[in-house]
Amino acid sequence: MTAAVAAPARWERRHTAIAVLALLIAAGGAARLPLDDHDVLVVQTAQEMRERHDWIVPYFLGKPRLNKPPLSYWLVAAAADASGSARATPGQGRLPSILAGVGVVALVMAIALAWLGADTAAIAGLIAASSTGFFRYTHSARPDMLYAFWCTLMLATFACGWRAVVLWLAAALATLTKGPQVPAMLLAAIVLVERRNGMTWRRIARRWQPVGGVALLLALTLPWWWAVHHALGGRGLAGTQLAGSLLAPTWHKLFDPYFFYRPLALVLPWTAVLLVALIRRRWPDDPRHLLPSLAVFVLGPALVFTLGTQRRPHYMLPALAPLCVALAMVARAALDGRRLRSAAAVLCAATITVEIAFAGSTALWSRERWVMQDLGRLAARALPSTTPLVALGPGRAAPSYYAGRPMRSVRSVTRLQAVLERNRTGQVGLLTERRWLAKLPAGASVTILGNGVVGDDDFVLAALGPPNRVDLSQLPGRGSANGS
């Protein structure tokens, strides 16, 4: 299996309909859903690039952000510029993820068309479009879905027999999105599968043109790394993620199975298909040994990430495509009765209906998003722009975005007291949990401006003055974030 089959199935109208359905799922509620702290890292950085007219060094709240390459920032900034928006919005921040997610679904079907046929391609597309991983990360401004798209394009180039330049271009754009880790893993996996299927090293080199491909990849990626390194005085990248700080392997988690089971959560609720197959002992006929080849594209990254220092579910998002194609194969074999197929259709319809109907509501997302949005906006309205904003406990990124100015994070009451003592205006805007109010400096002046409840946590926005009096009688009862 080195390329497309001799007569791959053709793209049909139903495949286009599934891609359109994926767009509806991905875009539903994307503009209404408040940003969380991870979303803001992209949206605010893109906004600061626009304001600084600096497209080389990413800044977040006035400080260089050297965690990720710039492609996501550039695309969000371009979306904001194209719309004429003065400020990058949640919808603009998520637009690259939305389009990338639809692209992933289309490429999943292209892979299945090349290897398996039109029916399996449609099933794989529906599994991908209705999966938890697709829904969650198309509703995020993080670069992960865009990264998954470029990586899936690499796999589709291999599966469909497209020109090698497409693979290397996708690898370069993936590197500019999040880094070279997964593209390198996929290149190794492609070579492994090619060798497993009897292809010689000479034929592999002729097919994938590694010398020209690596030259193209370096030509598209190294200039930005060099430019940001030079802009920061030649030492700014030392010890940062852009310099590869997360690439060093560690052996103490070698037997941690996290990345071997966690990818299954990306394809919920369709992991149920595996359970049905196990119970019924119905597995697909696989004369071309496609399932082992698909497993290489999943288990290879899982093994490499196991040697890393962090455990993050979205690291395995580039494996969504091979997982969906494999599940489609299993589904066709295991769901061979009318009742089972009807149950799968109902499950698919119910999942998609819930995702579209409640995409922008607290039914599917933490209420904390809305609370931080409201308290951030309240800070902008109720506190002068000269009043410093401080967060004790909760994350500061989302409130900073909605307040329109930076909010400093402090980790203890002692540090908060130091901020108060250094503050010349005599007042600080404080975002914290209600339980911390009793631990504030003795005699501090506290005026509650608003609050919001998330489960057992009650977040408050307060105007905190220097120690002279304590006025905690104004504490409102539990309720939504609003002025008091």
C-alpha positions as CSV (number, residue, x, y, z in Angstrom):
1,M,0.0,0.0,0.0
2,T,2.1,2.8,-1.3
3,A,-0.4,5.0,-2.9
4,A,-4.0,5.0,-4.2
5,V,-5.6,1.9,-5.5
6,A,-5.8,1.4,-9.3
7,A,-9.4,2.6,-9.5
8,P,-10.2,4.7,-6.4
9,A,-13.9,5.5,-5.8
10,R,-15.1,8.8,-6.9
11,W,-16.2,11.8,-4.8
12,E,-20.0,11.9,-4.7
13,R,-22.6,14.4,-3.7
14,R,-23.1,12.7,-0.3
15,H,-19.5,13.3,0.5
16,T,-20.0,17.0,-0.3
17,A,-23.1,17.0,1.9
18,I,-21.0,15.5,4.8
19,A,-18.4,18.2,4.4
20,V,-21.2,20.9,4.5
21,L,-22.6,19.2,7.6
22,A,-19.1,19.4,9.2
23,L,-19.1,23.1,8.5
24,L,-22.4,23.5,10.3
25,I,-21.2,21.6,13.3
26,A,-17.9,23.5,13.4
27,A,-19.3,26.9,13.0
28,G,-22.3,26.5,15.2
29,G,-22.0,28.8,18.2
30,A,-18.4,29.7,17.4
31,A,-19.0,33.4,17.5
32,R,-21.1,33.3,20.7
33,L,-18.9,31.0,22.7
34,P,-16.8,33.1,25.1
35,L,-13.0,32.7,24.8
36,D,-11.2,30.6,27.5
37,D,-7.6,31.2,28.6
38,H,-6.2,29.0,25.8
39,D,-8.2,30.7,23.1
40,V,-7.1,34.1,24.3
41,L,-3.5,33.2,23.9
42,V,-4.0,33.1,20.1
43,V,-6.6,35.8,19.7
44,Q,-4.8,38.4,21.9
45,T,-1.4,37.6,20.4
46,A,-2.8,38.1,16.9
47,Q,-4.4,41.4,18.0
48,E,-1.1,42.6,19.5
49,M,0.7,41.7,16.2
50,R,-1.8,44.0,14.4
51,E,-1.4,46.8,16.9
52,R,2.4,46.6,16.8
53,H,2.6,46.0,13.1
54,D,5.2,43.4,14.1
55,W,4.6,40.1,12.3
56,I,7.8,38.5,13.5
57,V,7.8,38.4,17.3
58,P,4.5,37.3,18.9
59,Y,3.6,39.3,22.0
60,F,1.0,38.5,24.6
61,L,-0.1,41.2,27.0
62,G,3.1,43.2,26.1
63,K,5.6,40.4,26.6
64,P,7.1,38.1,23.9
65,R,5.2,34.8,23.6
66,L,7.7,32.2,22.4
67,N,5.6,29.1,22.8
68,K,4.2,28.5,19.3
69,P,5.2,29.4,15.7
70,P,3.2,32.2,14.1
71,L,0.9,30.8,11.5
72,S,-2.2,30.7,13.6
73,Y,-1.6,34.3,14.8
74,W,-1.1,35.4,11.2
75,L,-4.4,33.8,10.0
76,V,-6.4,35.2,12.9
77,A,-5.0,38.7,12.3
78,A,-5.7,38.3,8.5
79,A,-9.3,37.3,9.3
80,A,-9.7,40.4,11.6
81,D,-8.2,42.7,8.9
82,A,-10.4,41.2,6.2
83,S,-13.5,41.9,8.2
84,G,-12.4,45.5,9.1
85,S,-12.7,44.6,12.8
86,A,-10.8,46.9,15.1
87,R,-10.3,44.0,17.5
88,A,-9.9,40.3,16.8
89,T,-13.2,38.6,17.9
90,P,-13.9,35.0,19.1
91,G,-15.4,34.1,15.7
92,Q,-12.3,35.3,13.9
93,G,-10.1,33.5,16.3
94,R,-11.8,30.2,15.6
95,L,-12.2,30.6,11.9
96,P,-8.9,28.8,11.1
97,S,-9.9,25.9,13.3
98,I,-13.4,25.8,11.7
99,L,-12.0,25.7,8.1
100,A,-9.2,23.3,9.1
101,G,-11.8,20.9,10.7
102,V,-13.9,20.8,7.6
103,G,-10.7,20.2,5.7
104,V,-9.8,17.3,8.0
105,V,-13.2,15.7,7.4
106,A,-12.8,16.1,3.6
107,L,-9.4,14.5,3.7
108,V,-10.6,11.7,5.9
109,M,-13.1,10.9,3.1
110,A,-10.4,11.3,0.4
111,I,-8.2,8.7,2.2
112,A,-11.1,6.3,2.6
113,L,-12.1,6.8,-1.1
114,A,-8.6,5.9,-2.2
115,W,-8.2,2.9,0.0
116,L,-11.7,1.5,0.7
117,G,-14.6,2.9,-1.4
118,A,-17.4,5.4,-1.4
119,D,-19.6,3.8,1.4
120,T,-16.7,3.5,3.8
121,A,-15.6,7.0,3.0
122,A,-19.1,8.4,3.9
123,I,-19.1,6.5,7.2
124,A,-15.6,7.7,8.0
125,G,-16.6,11.3,7.2
126,L,-19.7,11.1,9.5
127,I,-17.6,9.6,12.3
128,A,-15.0,12.4,12.0
129,A,-17.6,15.2,11.7
130,S,-19.6,14.0,14.8
131,S,-16.7,13.1,16.9
132,T,-15.9,14.8,20.2
133,G,-12.4,15.8,19.1
134,F,-13.7,17.5,16.0
135,F,-16.4,19.4,17.9
136,R,-14.2,20.5,20.7
137,Y,-11.2,21.7,18.7
138,T,-13.1,23.4,15.9
139,H,-14.6,25.5,18.7
140,S,-11.2,26.5,19.9
141,A,-8.8,29.1,18.7
142,R,-5.8,26.9,19.6
143,P,-3.6,25.9,16.7
144,D,-4.3,22.2,17.2
145,M,-7.0,21.7,14.6
146,L,-5.0,23.6,12.0
147,Y,-2.0,21.4,12.9
148,A,-4.2,18.3,12.5
149,F,-5.2,19.5,9.0
150,W,-1.7,19.9,7.7
151,C,-0.7,16.5,9.2
152,T,-3.8,14.9,7.7
153,L,-2.9,16.4,4.3
154,M,0.5,14.7,4.6
155,L,-1.3,11.3,5.2
156,A,-3.8,12.0,2.3
157,T,-0.9,12.8,0.0
158,F,0.5,9.3,0.7
159,A,-2.9,7.6,0.5
160,C,-4.1,9.3,-2.7
161,G,-0.8,9.2,-4.6
162,W,-0.6,13.0,-4.9
163,R,2.7,14.7,-5.8
164,A,5.4,14.7,-3.2
165,V,5.6,18.5,-3.1
166,V,2.2,18.6,-1.4
167,L,3.5,16.4,1.4
168,W,6.5,18.7,2.0
169,L,4.5,21.8,1.7
170,A,2.0,20.5,4.3
171,A,4.9,19.5,6.6
172,A,6.3,23.0,6.3
173,L,3.0,24.7,7.1
174,A,2.5,22.3,10.1
175,T,5.9,23.3,11.4
176,L,4.9,26.9,11.1
177,T,1.7,26.1,13.0
178,K,3.0,24.2,16.0
179,G,6.3,22.6,15.3
180,P,8.1,19.8,13.4
181,Q,7.3,17.0,15.9
182,V,4.3,15.3,14.3
183,P,5.4,15.9,10.6
184,A,8.6,14.1,11.5
185,M,6.7,11.2,13.0
186,L,4.4,11.0,10.0
187,L,7.4,11.0,7.6
188,A,8.9,8.1,9.6
189,A,5.6,6.3,9.6
190,I,5.2,6.6,5.8
191,V,8.7,5.2,5.3
192,L,7.9,2.3,7.7
193,V,4.7,1.4,5.9
194,E,6.4,1.7,2.5
195,R,9.2,-0.7,3.7
196,R,6.6,-3.0,5.2
197,N,4.9,-3.3,1.9
198,G,8.1,-4.2,0.0
199,M,9.2,-0.8,-1.4
200,T,13.0,-0.4,-1.8
201,W,14.9,2.6,-0.4
202,R,15.6,3.8,-3.9
203,R,11.9,3.7,-4.8
204,I,11.0,5.5,-1.6
205,A,13.6,8.2,-2.4
206,R,12.3,8.6,-5.9
207,R,8.7,8.8,-4.8
208,W,9.1,11.3,-2.0
209,Q,12.2,13.3,-3.1
210,P,13.6,13.8,0.4
211,V,16.5,16.1,-0.6
212,G,14.3,18.6,-2.5
213,G,11.5,18.2,0.1
214,V,13.7,19.0,3.1
215,A,15.1,21.9,1.2
216,L,11.6,23.3,0.6
217,L,10.6,22.7,4.3
218,L,13.7,24.5,5.5
219,A,13.3,27.4,3.0
220,L,9.7,28.0,4.3
221,T,10.3,27.6,8.0
222,L,13.9,28.7,9.0
223,P,13.5,32.3,7.9
224,W,11.0,33.0,10.6
225,W,13.0,31.3,13.3
226,W,16.1,33.3,12.2
227,A,14.1,36.5,12.1
228,V,12.6,36.1,15.6
229,H,16.0,35.0,17.0
230,H,17.6,38.1,15.5
231,A,14.8,40.4,16.6
232,L,15.3,39.3,20.2
233,G,19.0,40.0,20.2
234,G,20.2,36.5,19.5
235,R,19.4,35.0,22.8
236,G,15.7,35.4,23.2
237,L,14.8,31.8,22.1
238,A,17.1,30.1,24.6
239,G,15.2,27.7,26.8
240,T,11.8,28.4,25.1
241,Q,9.4,26.0,23.3
242,L,10.4,27.5,20.0
243,A,14.0,26.4,20.8
244,G,12.7,22.8,21.4
245,S,12.5,22.8,25.2
246,L,9.6,20.2,25.1
247,L,11.4,17.9,22.7
248,A,13.9,16.4,25.1
249,P,12.8,12.8,25.9
250,T,12.3,11.5,29.4
251,W,12.2,7.9,30.4
252,H,10.4,8.0,33.7
253,K,7.0,7.8,32.0
254,L,8.0,5.2,29.5
255,F,5.2,2.8,30.7
256,D,2.5,5.4,31.0
257,P,-0.3,4.3,28.7
258,Y,-1.9,7.7,28.5
259,F,-1.3,8.3,24.8
260,F,-2.4,4.7,23.9
261,Y,-5.9,5.1,25.4
262,R,-6.5,8.8,25.4
263,P,-6.9,9.1,21.5
264,L,-10.1,7.0,21.8
265,A,-11.7,10.0,23.6
266,L,-11.3,12.0,20.4
267,V,-13.6,9.7,18.5
268,L,-16.4,9.5,21.1
269,P,-19.1,8.3,20.9
270,W,-17.8,6.0,18.1
271,T,-15.6,4.0,20.4
272,A,-18.8,2.1,21.0
273,V,-18.3,0.5,17.6
274,L,-15.2,-1.3,19.0
275,L,-17.2,-2.6,21.9
276,V,-19.8,-4.0,19.5
277,A,-17.1,-5.6,17.4
278,L,-15.6,-7.2,20.5
279,I,-18.9,-8.6,21.8
280,R,-20.0,-9.9,18.3
281,R,-16.5,-10.9,17.2
282,R,-17.0,-9.2,13.9
283,W,-13.9,-7.7,12.4
284,P,-13.3,-6.4,8.9
285,D,-11.8,-8.5,6.2
286,D,-8.5,-6.8,5.5
287,P,-6.7,-8.5,2.7
288,R,-4.5,-5.5,2.0
289,H,-3.6,-5.1,5.6
290,L,-4.8,-1.5,5.9
291,L,-5.6,-1.7,9.6
292,P,-2.0,-2.4,10.6
293,S,-0.8,0.5,8.4
294,L,-3.4,2.8,9.9
295,A,-2.2,1.7,13.4
296,V,1.3,2.8,12.5
297,F,0.1,6.4,12.1
298,V,-1.6,6.3,15.5
299,L,0.8,4.2,17.6
300,G,3.9,5.9,16.3
301,P,3.0,9.3,17.6
302,A,1.6,7.8,20.8
303,L,4.9,6.1,21.5
304,V,7.0,9.2,20.9
305,F,4.7,11.5,23.0
306,T,5.0,8.9,25.8
307,L,8.6,9.9,26.0
308,G,7.7,13.6,26.3
309,T,7.2,15.5,29.5
310,Q,3.6,16.6,29.1
311,R,0.2,14.8,28.8
312,R,-2.2,16.7,26.6
313,P,-5.1,15.1,24.7
314,H,-4.9,17.4,21.8
315,Y,-1.4,16.2,21.0
316,M,-3.0,13.2,19.3
317,L,-5.5,15.2,17.3
318,P,-3.4,14.5,14.1
319,A,-4.3,10.9,14.6
320,L,-8.0,11.6,14.1
321,A,-8.0,10.7,10.4
322,P,-6.5,7.2,10.7
323,L,-8.7,6.5,13.8
324,C,-11.9,7.5,11.8
325,V,-10.9,5.4,8.8
326,A,-10.2,2.4,11.0
327,L,-13.5,2.8,12.9
328,A,-15.3,3.0,9.6
329,M,-13.9,-0.3,8.6
330,V,-14.8,-1.8,11.9
331,A,-18.3,-0.3,11.7
332,R,-19.0,-1.8,8.3
333,A,-18.1,-5.3,9.7
334,A,-19.7,-5.1,13.1
335,L,-22.9,-3.2,12.3
336,D,-24.1,-5.7,9.7
337,G,-27.7,-6.0,11.0
338,R,-30.6,-3.6,10.4
339,R,-31.2,-2.9,14.1
340,L,-27.5,-2.1,14.7
341,R,-27.3,0.2,11.7
342,S,-30.5,2.0,12.8
343,A,-29.0,2.4,16.3
344,A,-25.8,3.8,14.8
345,A,-27.8,6.2,12.6
346,V,-29.8,7.4,15.6
347,L,-26.6,7.9,17.7
348,C,-25.1,9.9,14.9
349,A,-28.2,12.1,14.4
350,A,-28.5,12.6,18.1
351,T,-24.9,13.6,18.6
352,I,-25.0,16.0,15.7
353,T,-28.2,17.6,16.9
354,V,-26.9,18.1,20.4
355,E,-23.7,19.6,19.0
356,I,-25.4,22.1,16.7
357,A,-28.2,23.0,19.1
358,F,-26.1,23.6,22.2
359,A,-22.7,24.6,20.6
360,G,-22.7,28.0,22.2
361,S,-24.3,27.3,25.5
362,T,-23.3,26.2,29.0
363,A,-24.9,22.8,28.3
364,L,-21.6,21.7,26.6
365,W,-19.1,24.1,28.0
366,S,-18.0,25.3,31.5
367,R,-19.9,28.3,32.8
368,E,-16.6,29.7,33.9
369,R,-16.2,31.1,30.3
370,W,-19.3,33.3,30.7
371,V,-18.3,34.4,34.2
372,M,-14.8,35.5,33.2
373,Q,-16.3,37.3,30.2
374,D,-18.8,39.2,32.3
375,L,-16.3,40.0,35.1
376,G,-13.7,41.2,32.5
377,R,-16.3,43.4,30.8
378,L,-17.4,44.7,34.2
379,A,-13.8,45.6,35.1
380,A,-13.6,47.7,31.9
381,R,-16.8,49.5,32.8
382,A,-16.4,50.0,36.5
383,L,-12.7,50.6,37.0
384,P,-10.7,53.5,35.5
385,S,-8.1,52.5,32.9
386,T,-5.4,53.6,35.3
387,T,-6.4,51.1,37.9
388,P,-4.2,48.0,37.9
389,L,-6.1,44.6,37.5
390,V,-4.9,41.6,39.5
391,A,-6.1,38.0,39.4
392,L,-5.6,35.9,42.6
393,G,-6.5,32.3,41.8
394,P,-8.3,32.2,38.4
395,G,-6.5,32.5,35.1
396,R,-5.9,36.0,33.8
397,A,-5.9,35.6,30.0
398,A,-9.6,35.6,29.3
399,P,-10.5,38.4,31.8
400,S,-7.6,40.5,30.4
401,Y,-9.1,40.1,26.8
402,Y,-12.6,41.1,27.9
403,A,-11.3,44.0,30.1
404,G,-9.3,45.3,27.2
405,R,-6.1,45.7,29.3
406,P,-3.6,43.4,31.0
407,M,-4.5,41.6,34.3
408,R,-1.6,40.6,36.4
409,S,-1.6,37.2,38.0
410,V,-0.5,36.8,41.6
411,R,-0.3,33.5,43.5
412,S,-0.5,34.6,47.1
413,V,-2.0,37.3,49.4
414,T,1.5,38.3,50.3
415,R,2.2,39.2,46.7
416,L,-1.1,40.9,46.4
417,Q,-0.2,43.1,49.4
418,A,3.0,44.0,47.7
419,V,1.1,45.1,44.6
420,L,-1.1,47.3,46.8
421,E,1.8,48.9,48.6
422,R,3.5,49.8,45.3
423,N,0.4,51.1,43.6
424,R,0.3,54.8,43.4
425,T,-3.4,55.2,42.5
426,G,-4.4,53.7,45.8
427,Q,-6.8,51.1,44.2
428,V,-6.5,47.7,42.6
429,G,-9.1,45.7,40.7
430,L,-9.1,42.2,42.1
431,L,-10.5,39.1,40.5
432,T,-10.6,36.2,42.9
433,E,-12.7,33.5,44.6
434,R,-14.9,34.7,47.5
435,R,-13.1,32.5,49.9
436,W,-9.9,34.6,49.5
437,L,-11.5,37.8,50.7
438,A,-11.2,36.7,54.4
439,K,-7.4,36.4,53.8
440,L,-6.9,39.9,52.4
441,P,-4.6,42.3,54.3
442,A,-6.0,43.5,57.6
443,G,-7.9,46.8,57.2
444,A,-8.0,46.6,53.4
445,S,-10.9,48.5,51.8
446,V,-13.0,46.1,49.7
447,T,-15.9,47.0,47.5
448,I,-17.5,44.2,45.6
449,L,-18.4,45.1,42.0
450,G,-19.9,41.8,40.8
451,N,-19.7,38.1,41.1
452,G,-20.4,34.9,39.3
453,V,-20.9,31.3,40.4
454,V,-19.3,28.2,38.8
455,G,-20.2,25.1,40.6
456,D,-19.0,25.5,44.2
457,D,-16.7,28.4,43.3
458,D,-17.9,32.0,43.6
459,F,-15.7,34.4,41.7
460,V,-15.8,38.1,42.6
461,L,-14.5,41.3,41.1
462,A,-13.6,43.8,43.8
463,A,-12.1,47.3,44.1
464,L,-9.4,46.8,46.6
465,G,-8.0,49.8,48.4
466,P,-5.1,50.3,50.8
467,P,-5.6,49.2,54.4
468,N,-7.8,51.8,56.2
469,R,-11.1,50.2,56.6
470,V,-12.9,46.9,56.0
471,D,-16.3,47.0,54.3
472,L,-17.4,43.5,53.7
473,S,-21.0,44.2,54.3
474,Q,-21.5,44.9,50.6
475,L,-20.9,41.3,49.7
476,P,-23.8,40.3,47.5
477,G,-25.5,36.9,47.5
478,R,-24.7,34.4,44.9
479,G,-25.7,35.2,41.4
480,S,-24.4,36.0,38.0
481,A,-21.6,38.5,37.3
482,N,-23.0,42.0,37.3
483,G,-22.6,45.4,39.0
484,S,-23.6,45.5,42.6
